[in-house]
Amino acid sequence: MTFQDIFKSSFLENITSVSILDMLLALLLSFGLGMFIFLVYKKTFSGVMFSSSFGVTLVALTMITTVVILAVTSNVVLSLGMVGALSIVRFRTAIKEPLDIAFLFWSIAVGIVLAAGMIPLAVIGSVVIGVLLLALVNRKAYHNPYIVVLTCDGHGSELAARTFLERQTERCILKSKTVQKGMVELNLEIRLKDDNTDFVNALSDIEGVGSAVLVSYNGEYMG
């Protein structure tokens, strides 16, 4: 072993393993595509409360994945160590919306593809996925289920309200019924014929109907 071998640093040798131009280009592209994913997420969000921090997370996740994959592709030994290091990471954050999982995987996939040098695949694939999500999620469908909560004072008003609903909607199914002294509460699942909801106003005017509430139903909750 020579004197120069003692001061030789393998850490410093890895500095030039990835060029500055490659790093800047990959980070700029990942930031741009991450912002595109964030905008698609913002346009397609249909939950109760929009979280801007999750959108920022999508951008950051795209860039972080790009940095990690750039390091892995430049060194085979590092890639093996990275697999072991990432295997101990556990994410405990609950995903409330099923569609959020798709955006998370989309961000990770874009970061991996960009770092691998497949820029056309990352760009064209992101554009196609974004257009499909915008078209499918924002598509206005009249057959989406709704829940009507009715409060009636007896059997006669209950029958009149259900008959009226069956004429005004494509489908009307009783989900639950609560009976108390002098009051009947009904939860009915309906499918609208169009986007007109004026029938709820007429429903509340039926004699014996105390209140009528229309609630959008997504299969996870019922109000």
Helices and strands as residue ranges (DSSP letters): H 3-6, H 10-13, G 14-17, H 20-44, H 52-74, H 76-86, H 98-115, H 119-137, E 145-152, H 155-168, E 171-180, E 183-191, H 199-204, E 209-216
